[in-house]
Amino acid sequence: MALFQKRPEVGHGITFTTYGMNKTLLFVGLGNVGAQYDGTRHNIGFDCLDEFARKNDFAPWVNKTDLKCQISQATLGETRVFLCKPTTFMNLSGEAVQAIAHFYKIQPDKIIVVHDEIDIDFGQIRLRQGGSSAGHNGIKSVTKHLGENYGRIRIGIGPKHPEQIDSADFVLGKFSSEEAESLPKLRREVAAALSELAYGAPLTHETRNFL
């Protein structure tokens, strides 16, 4: 083990002790592949995983066609962390998550999925273990392949505006100019939450505000 370890970036002044020899975690960001989806609300899971990878010096992303995803990995403290961005479309995300979990023998309770949530207001992220899909097609797919016992970091992108817009059109749209100014804060908060989990903090049911 290295004599010195990089100190994790955490949120809310949280301090904790690293523990758990040889623990393995899988962090999954949900989104749609293709330049036309870059910067959309539905791709915020991809964006936050990219931020976490950058801040923690992960290996470059590798496209694994057999696992239907892009992956990266690093060791943080004493935890081996895999990152996964499915290269399927959103509604088939579970195929990639199941494939990488099976290949590396990672149980669902060691998997955290980062995704957008239209029923949560922009400015909040919510952490929890298990739960329903709340209509999110990516989460429906992951649950179909893994069951419900995996962790989620749910990123608020609501409420819809205008109210009459179709939900599919809203999530595939870009953030407003005002929201875009706050996206660096959002990405930092999610990256901090992932760092806490990687370095041994338990996943608790909580809401965090970053605005």
Backbone torsions as a table, in degrees:
resi	resn	phi	psi	omega
1	MET	NA	142.6	-178.5
2	ALA	-62.6	146.3	179.9
3	LEU	-68.3	-35.7	178.4
4	PHE	-121.8	143.3	179.9
5	GLN	-123.4	142.5	177.8
6	LYS	-63.5	131.9	-180.0
7	ARG	-75.3	131.3	-178.0
8	PRO	-72.6	149.9	170.9
9	GLU	-86.2	124.7	-177.4
10	VAL	-126.5	164.5	-180.0
11	GLY	-99.7	157.8	171.2
12	HIS	61.2	25.9	177.2
13	GLY	67.0	21.7	-177.8
14	ILE	-71.4	136.8	171.2
15	THR	-123.1	146.6	179.7
16	PHE	-160.1	170.3	-177.8
17	THR	-106.3	134.3	176.2
18	THR	-69.1	135.7	177.5
19	TYR	-151.7	170.1	174.9
20	GLY	95.6	84.1	179.3
21	MET	-62.3	133.4	171.9
22	ASN	59.7	27.0	176.8
23	LYS	-72.9	144.3	177.3
24	THR	-122.8	132.4	177.2
25	LEU	-125.0	153.3	174.4
26	LEU	-124.0	120.3	175.8
27	PHE	-106.0	127.0	-176.8
28	VAL	-117.7	129.7	171.5
29	GLY	-105.9	134.3	-179.6
30	LEU	-98.8	145.4	178.4
31	GLY	179.6	-177.1	175.8
32	ASN	-113.0	139.0	179.2
33	VAL	-81.2	151.1	179.4
34	GLY	118.1	139.9	-176.4
35	ALA	-60.7	-28.6	-178.4
36	GLN	-66.6	-16.1	-179.6
37	TYR	-100.6	-5.3	-179.7
38	ASP	-60.3	133.7	176.8
39	GLY	80.3	2.9	178.0
40	THR	-82.7	161.0	-179.8
41	ARG	-60.0	-37.9	-176.5
42	HIS	-68.0	-15.2	-178.1
43	ASN	-102.3	12.5	-177.0
44	ILE	-65.5	-25.9	175.8
45	GLY	-63.6	-44.0	174.4
46	PHE	-58.0	-48.1	-174.5
47	ASP	-61.5	-41.9	-178.3
48	CYS	-70.0	-35.6	177.4
49	LEU	-67.5	-37.9	175.5
50	ASP	-60.6	-41.6	179.3
51	GLU	-63.8	-44.7	178.9
52	PHE	-61.7	-43.3	179.2
53	ALA	-61.9	-42.2	-179.0
54	ARG	-64.6	-44.9	-176.6
55	LYS	-68.1	-24.2	-174.4
56	ASN	-113.9	17.6	171.5
57	ASP	56.3	45.6	175.5
58	PHE	-69.9	159.0	175.0
59	ALA	-63.3	156.2	177.2
60	PRO	-56.8	149.3	178.3
61	TRP	-63.3	139.7	177.9
62	VAL	-122.3	130.5	178.0
63	ASN	-82.6	119.4	-179.8
64	LYS	-112.8	97.4	-176.0
65	THR	-64.8	-32.6	-179.7
66	ASP	-69.9	-25.3	178.4
67	LEU	-101.1	0.6	176.4
68	LYS	58.5	39.3	-178.7
69	CYS	-162.1	168.2	165.6
70	GLN	-96.8	138.1	-178.8
71	ILE	-129.6	158.2	171.5
72	SER	-148.9	163.4	179.4
73	GLN	-153.0	158.0	175.7
74	ALA	-161.9	163.9	172.7
75	THR	-107.4	121.6	179.7
76	LEU	-114.7	115.3	-172.5
77	GLY	64.0	-119.2	177.7
78	GLU	-113.2	20.5	-178.0
79	THR	-113.5	129.1	172.7
80	ARG	-85.7	122.7	-175.9
81	VAL	-117.0	124.7	172.4
82	PHE	-102.9	141.1	174.1
83	LEU	-112.9	142.2	-177.3
84	CYS	-137.3	127.4	168.9
85	LYS	-119.4	106.6	-178.6
86	PRO	-57.9	140.7	176.2
87	THR	-102.2	5.7	167.7
88	THR	-76.3	172.3	167.7
89	PHE	-73.4	164.9	-173.1
90	MET	-51.0	-45.1	-173.1
91	ASN	-73.4	-0.3	175.1
92	LEU	-118.9	15.8	-175.2
93	SER	-55.4	-34.4	-177.3
94	GLY	-60.9	-27.6	178.6
95	GLU	-62.2	-43.3	179.4
96	ALA	-69.6	-43.1	-178.8
97	VAL	-63.4	-43.4	178.0
98	GLN	-62.9	-40.9	-177.8
99	ALA	-63.8	-46.9	-178.3
100	ILE	-72.5	-35.4	177.9
101	ALA	-64.5	-41.4	179.3
102	HIS	-67.8	-42.8	-176.7
103	PHE	-63.2	-42.0	-177.6
104	TYR	-98.7	5.1	176.2
105	LYS	57.2	52.5	179.7
106	ILE	-106.2	123.9	-179.1
107	GLN	-76.2	153.7	-177.6
108	PRO	-54.6	-34.7	-178.1
109	ASP	-73.1	-3.2	175.3
110	LYS	-108.2	15.6	-178.7
111	ILE	-114.8	133.4	176.9
112	ILE	-121.2	125.1	179.9
113	VAL	-107.3	128.0	-179.5
114	VAL	-104.9	123.5	-174.1
115	HIS	-154.7	161.9	177.1
116	ASP	-75.9	154.5	179.3
117	GLU	-143.3	112.5	-174.7
118	ILE	-71.8	-23.3	-178.4
119	ASP	-85.3	2.4	176.4
120	ILE	-114.7	135.3	-177.9
121	ASP	-68.4	145.4	173.0
122	PHE	-57.9	135.0	-175.4
123	GLY	111.5	-8.3	179.5
124	GLN	-125.5	147.6	165.1
125	ILE	-128.0	145.5	-179.0
126	ARG	-125.8	132.7	179.0
127	LEU	-106.7	141.1	176.8
128	ARG	-166.0	162.1	172.5
129	GLN	-106.1	128.0	178.3
130	GLY	72.8	-168.7	179.8
131	GLY	114.8	174.6	-177.7
132	SER	-82.3	174.2	-179.9
133	SER	-81.3	-19.5	-175.1
134	ALA	52.8	31.4	177.1
135	GLY	83.8	1.3	-177.9
136	HIS	-79.0	119.2	-174.4
137	ASN	-64.9	-34.2	177.0
138	GLY	-65.3	-43.8	178.7
139	ILE	-67.1	-37.5	175.1
140	LYS	-56.0	-43.9	-178.4
141	SER	-67.6	-43.3	179.0
142	VAL	-62.3	-44.0	179.9
143	THR	-64.2	-37.6	177.6
144	LYS	-57.7	-37.4	-175.6
145	HIS	-94.4	-22.7	-175.8
146	LEU	-115.6	-17.2	-164.3
147	GLY	84.7	-174.8	-173.1
148	GLU	-93.2	-8.8	-170.0
149	ASN	-86.5	56.7	172.8
150	TYR	-129.6	160.1	-177.4
151	GLY	-83.8	155.2	177.9
152	ARG	-134.4	141.9	163.9
153	ILE	-115.0	108.6	-172.7
154	ARG	-99.8	120.0	-174.6
155	ILE	-101.2	119.0	-178.8
156	GLY	-67.2	129.6	175.2
157	ILE	-125.4	2.3	-177.7
158	GLY	-89.3	-178.0	-5.3
159	PRO	-80.3	164.9	177.7
160	LYS	-62.6	142.1	174.7
161	HIS	-149.1	125.1	-4.0
162	PRO	-70.1	159.0	-174.0
163	GLU	-58.7	-32.7	-174.9
164	GLN	-79.8	-5.2	-179.0
165	ILE	-66.4	143.4	175.8
166	ASP	-64.3	138.0	-176.4
167	SER	-57.9	-39.5	179.4
168	ALA	-62.6	-39.9	178.7
169	ASP	-68.0	-36.4	-178.7
170	PHE	-66.5	-48.3	-176.7
171	VAL	-68.3	-25.1	178.9
172	LEU	-90.2	3.9	176.7
173	GLY	-90.3	170.8	179.8
174	LYS	-84.6	156.8	173.5
175	PHE	-65.9	150.0	176.2
176	SER	-65.7	163.9	-179.5
177	SER	-61.5	-37.3	178.6
178	GLU	-67.1	-43.1	177.9
179	GLU	-64.4	-39.8	-177.9
180	ALA	-59.4	-33.5	177.9
181	GLU	-64.3	-26.3	-178.1
182	SER	-95.4	-3.4	-177.9
183	LEU	-61.0	-36.7	175.6
184	PRO	-59.3	-38.8	176.7
185	LYS	-64.4	-42.4	179.3
186	LEU	-60.1	-49.6	-178.1
187	ARG	-63.0	-38.2	178.6
188	ARG	-64.7	-40.9	-178.8
189	GLU	-65.1	-42.8	178.5
190	VAL	-66.9	-43.4	178.6
191	ALA	-61.0	-38.2	178.0
192	ALA	-65.0	-41.7	179.0
193	ALA	-63.1	-42.3	178.2
194	LEU	-64.7	-38.4	177.2
195	SER	-62.0	-43.4	178.6
196	GLU	-57.9	-45.0	-179.4
197	LEU	-66.3	-39.9	-179.5
198	ALA	-64.2	-35.3	-177.6
199	TYR	-91.9	11.3	168.2
200	GLY	114.7	-4.1	178.8
201	ALA	-69.4	142.7	177.7
202	PRO	-73.2	152.9	174.9
203	LEU	-82.7	113.3	-179.6
204	THR	-110.9	157.8	178.6
205	HIS	-82.0	105.1	-175.8
206	GLU	-151.8	161.2	174.7
207	THR	-116.2	134.9	177.5
208	ARG	-121.1	138.7	176.5
209	ASN	-108.6	131.3	-179.4
210	PHE	-113.0	-1.4	177.1
211	LEU	-98.7	NA	NA
